[in-house]
């Protein structure tokens, strides 16, 4: 029977162990269908009280509504979601988790960990700002709960941009990856049970091997993130210099026209060299949205792989509890759901990885094209500089010559840096090994089913 009372918040705060994982499933309306022993113990509710109750039975009143709106928007779009969430136990104590929620066949499954990364402190401050914005909105006449949540969501997204995240997706990817990395290699250590035998031992062994693969991917994708951010910054820098250079060339054309009667060839070269400069600017401008899409795909890759690692940890935790006698073998019925979630993440990751690898190829091609155009411009500029001196036109052109020289030197140095990053990115392509990952997932599923049926 579901618990019908409402807990009164107190000042008490629960400390959750780094190795503890919360698990629950809900239907599409958010009604709890199942929960694990950690959820039961920390929440203070019995499993009977939790089953059939809305998941917001543990919602803390301090939590901004805008956070949940972002979560539900992702879930209803069929995408996994996540957030730092402060929950309320039955006795009024509070506890923080980083919660992940994933759509599944019958609703949603959630795996939650105690937040440990450095990002958590900044998020607490942001939530206070968002809560203040929501309270102010709620005090205005005619503002309903939906509108308050919208105000909170917009304030949250604004605050995340101030923290340096280009989007909520980017923040979510960084947060989950950081929390998974902070937990370390737990499936193969904390949940290891050397004395386990039979199918349950197979579950634990499979989880340990899958963890090794996923941990390696998480680390390599962190390198992807760093490279993509450097590439975005460098391309923006090069584009700014190229635009200034394009403007300087236009000024050079105007100045050269002033001496066209005495030095017509100078005017002709100035006119011709504008073409590769303008085309290089166009090529770099095309690069901007491509890099933004690449950055988004890299964030999605990191999130999906980190989520798979967390789900795999949950599989190992279930198996370890069964071995320890802390949970009945029937609890392994949740493992196929987790395997389904990992399998779907693997497939999504494979599709995204293909886009990333193609984008890397395209980025390198476009950077190379822009570099070739700037090289053409450099040759024209050399001719033009010689002609300026030959026709003694320095006085007529004033400080323009030095300006063009300075802009081009800056642009060329930036272009070299961008080209180097492009090749570095291309050579860092992550081999996903979808078949290997899928084989491990299938092994875990089969062993969990055999262990459950044997009981």
N, C-alpha and C positions, 0 to 999 in steps of 0.2 A: 504493500500500500504506500502511495506517495505521501511524503510529509507535507502538511498544509500550513504550518506555522511560518512566520518570518523571523529570522534571526536579527537581533539587535547588535549593531557593530560595537565592538569594544576597542580598547587600546592594545589589546594583546596581539602579538604577531607570531606566526608559526615560521620556523626555519625548516626548509625542505632540504633533504640530503641531495648531494650532487648526483648520486647514483639512482635516485628515485624517479620513476616515470609514472605519470597519470595516464589512464586510458579510459575512454568511454565512447559509446556510440549513441546516436540519436536518430530519430526519424526525420523526415523533411520538415516537420514543424518544430523541431528542437526538443522533442520529448525524449528523455533518457531511456535507452533500451538495455544498456549494460554498462558495467564499470568494473575496474580492477580493484585489488585490495588497497593500493595506495590511495586511490580516489576515495574509497570508503573510509579509510583511517583518517586522512587529513581533513576531509570535509566534515567528519563527525556524524554523518548520516549513515544509517544502515543501507544495505543494498536494496532492501524492500522499499525503504523511504525514497531512495533515488529513482528506482525503476518506475517509469510512467510520469515522473515529475518533469516539468520544463527545466532545461539546463540552467536557466537563470535563477534556479533555487540557490545557486552559489554566487550569484552576481553581487558584487560589493557596490553600495550606493555611490562610492567615490569615483567609480569608473565612468569616463565620458561616453555619452551615447554615440558620438561620432566614430569612435573606434569600432563599435559593433556594426555601424552602418557600412564601414569599409569592408569589414569581414563578410557580412551578408551579401554585399554586392559581388564580391569575388565568388563566394560559394554558389550563389544562384546563377552565376555565369558558367558554372561547371569547373571552376578553378580552385585549387587548394589555397587556403588562407592562413594567416598567422598574426599574432599580436601579443604584446605584453599585457597581461590581464591580472588585476587584483581581485581575488575571490574572497568570499565570506563563508566561514565554517558555521556549523550549527550552533556552536557555543559563542559566536560573535567575534571570534578571532579572525584576523585577515592573513592571507598568504598570496604571494606573487608567483605567477608562472609565465613561461613563454609558451603559448598554446598554438598548436597547429591543428587545422581542421581540413579534412579532405572529403570530397564527395565520394560516396560509395553506392552500391546497388540499392540499398535500402534506406539511405539517408546520408549520414555523415559520421566519420570516425575522427576522434581527436586524441592526439598524443601531446602531453604537456611536460615541461621540464622546469626545474627551478632556475631562474635567470642568474647567470654568473658573469656575463661578458661586461666589458667597460661601457657598452652602449646603454645599459639598463639605467644608470644614474641620469643620463641626459633625457631618457624617455620619461622618467618620473616627473622631471621639471616641465616637460612639454605637456604631459597630461594635466598638470595643475593649470597651465595656461589655457588649455582647451576647456577644462571644466569651468573656469572663470568666464570664458566666452559663452559657453552654453547657459550658465546661470544668468548672464546679462540678457541673452536672447529670450530665455524663459520668462523674464520679468516684463517683457514687452507685451502689450495687449495684442491678442489675436494670434500669438505664436503657439502652434501646437507641437507635439512631441516630434513629429517628423521633421518640422522645420528646425527645431533645436538640434536634432541629430545632424541635419545638413550643415548648419552653422559650425558644429563641432568638427565635422569631417573636413570642411574647408580650412578651418583654423589648424587642424592637425597637419594637413598636407602643406600648408604654408610654413608651419614650424619645421617640418622635415626638410623642406627646401633650405631653410635658414641653417640647418645642421649640415648642409652640403649634399643632400640626396636629390638627384634629379627627379625622382618620382617615389610614390609609395612602394611600388614594386621593387625599386632599387634598395630602399630601406629594408623591406621585408627579406630580401635575399641576403643582405649584409647581416641583419640581426640573426636569422636562423643559422647561417654559416658560422657566425661568431659563437653562438650558443653551442652548436654541435662541436666546434673545435675546442671550446672551453671544457666540455665534458670529457674529451679525450677518447682513448680507445677503451670503451667500457664493455662492449659486447664480448670481447675476447678475454677480459680480465675479471671485472666485477661479476659477470653472469656465467663465468666458466664453472663447470661442474665436472671435474675429472672422473668422478665416480659414476657419472650417468652412463646408462647402458641402453642398447636397443634404439628404437626410433627417436626417443627424446634426445639421446646423444647425437643422433644425426641432425636434429634441429639445431642444436647448439653449435655443432661443427660447421654446418652450413652457414649459420649466422656469422660465425667468426671469419670464415673465408670471404663472405660477401662484404663484411666490414672492411677487410683489407683492401678490396677493390675500390669500394666507395670512398674510403679515407684517402687513397691515392688520387682519385678524381677530384675530391674537394680541394686538395692542396694544389693540383694543377690548375683548377678553375680559379683559384685565388690569384694565381699568376696571370690568368686571362683578364681578371678584373683590373689588376694593376696596369697591365699593358693597354687595355681599352681606355682607361682614364688618361693615361699618358698620351695616347693617340688622339683622343678628343681634344685635349689641351693643346697639343702641338699643332694639330690641323687648324684650330682656331687662331693660333698665333701666326701660322703661315698665311692663312687667308687674310688676316688683318694687314700683314706686310704687303701681300700681293695687291690688295686693294689700294694701299697707299702708293705702291709702285705704279699701278695702272693710272692713278691720278697724276703722278709725276710725269709719266709718259705723255699724257694728254697735255700737260703744261708744256712739255718739251716740244710737242707739235706746234703749239701756239707760238712759242718763242722762236722755233725754227722758221715758221712762216714769216716772221719779222725780217729774217735775213735771206728770204727765198730768192730775191733778185741777185744778190751777190754770191749766195751759196745754195743753189737749187738742190744739189745733191743731198745736202744736209737735211733739207725739208723732206725729201723723198724717203731717206732712210728712217727719219723720225716717224713718218707715216706708216712705213712697212713694219717697223718693230713694235708698233702698237698691237698688231694682230695677235702675235703669240702671247703677249702680256695679258690681253683681254681673254683669250681662250684659256690660259692658265687659271685666271680668276674663276671662269665658269666651271672648269674642272674641279677646282677646290670647293666651290659652292655646292656642286653636286655631291661632294664627299660628306658634307655636314649632315644631311638627313640619313645617309647610309651609315655613318658612324653612330648616330643616335639610335638607329634600329639595332646595330651591332651591340651597342652597350646594353640595350634592353634584353636582347637575346642571351647575352652573357649572364645578366642578372637572373634570368629565368633558368638557365642551365645550373647555376650555382644553387638556386633555391630547390630545384627538383632533386638534385643529387644529395644535398644536405637533408632534405625531407626523407628520401629513401634511406639514408643512414639512420635517421631517427626511428623510422618504422622498423628497420632491421634490429635496432637496439630493443625495441618493444617486443619483438618476437623472442629475442634471447631472454628478456626479463620474464615473459610468460613461462618459457620453458624452465628457467631456473626456479621459479616459484613452485612449479609442479614437482621438480626433483626434490626441493626442500620440504615439500608437504604443506607449503603455505597457501596453495591453491589447488583445486581439484583438476584432474586431467581434462574435465569438460571445458575448462577455461581456454584450452587450446583451440576451441572452435573459433576464436577470434583471429587465429593466425592466418587462415586463408584470406580473410578480409585485408589484413596487413600485406599479405603477399600480392593480392590484387592491386593494392595501392602502389606497392613498389614496382610491379610489372607495368602499370600505367605510366608511372613516372619515368621508367626506363624507355618506354616507347616515345613519350613526349620529348625526353631528352635526346633521343636519337634524331627525331625530326628537327629539333632546334639546333643540334650539333651540325646537321647538314647545312642549315641556313648560315650558321656561323662560319663554317669552313668555306662556303661559297662567297660569303661576304668578305672574308679575309682575302680570298683570291681577287675579288673585285676591287677592294681597297688598295692592294698592292699595285694592281693594274692602273688605277686612277692616279695614285701617287706617282707612279712611273711616268704616266702621260703628262702630268703637270710638271714634273722635273724636266722632261724632254722639251716642253714648251718654254720653260724658263731658260734652258740651255740655248735654245734658238734665240731667245731674247738677248741672252748674254753676248752672243756673237754679233747681233745687230748693234747692241750697245757699244761693243768694242769698236765697230766701224764708225759709229756716230761720234764717239769720243775722239777718235783720230781726226775725223773731219772737222770737229769743233776747233781742235788745235790748228789744223792745217789752214783753215779759213779765218783764224784769229777771231773766233766768234765768242770767246769767253766773256768779254765785257758785255756783249749784247744779251747773253743768256744769264748773266748775273750769277746768283748762288744756286741756280737750278742744277748745274752739273754736279756739284758736291751733293746736293740732295738726292739725285738719282743714284749716284755712287753709293751713298749710305743706305738707301732703301734696298738696293739690289743686294748689297753685302749681307744685310740682315735677312732678306728673303732667301738667299742661297744657303746660308747657315741653317735656317729653320727647315728648309727643304731637305737638306742632308739628314737632319735629325728625324724628320718625318719619314723619309725613305728608309732609314735604318730601323725605325720602329715597325714599319710595315713588314719588312722582311723578318724581323724578330717575331712578330705576331704570326706570320705565316708558318714559320718554322716551329711554333709552339702548339701546333694543332693537337688537340686531345684525341687519342684513339679511344673510342668509347667501349668497344667490345660488347655490343648489345647481346650477342648470342651467349657469351660467357655469363653475363649478369642474369639473363633469363634462365639459364640452366641452373644456376644457384638458387634462384627463387623457386623453380619447379621442385628442386630437391628438398627445400625447406617445407614447401607445402605438402609434399607426399609424406615426408617423415612426420609432420605434425598430425596429419590425418590418421596415419597408421598408429601413432602413439595414443591418440584420442580413442580410436576404435578398439585398441587393445585393452583399454581400461574398462 
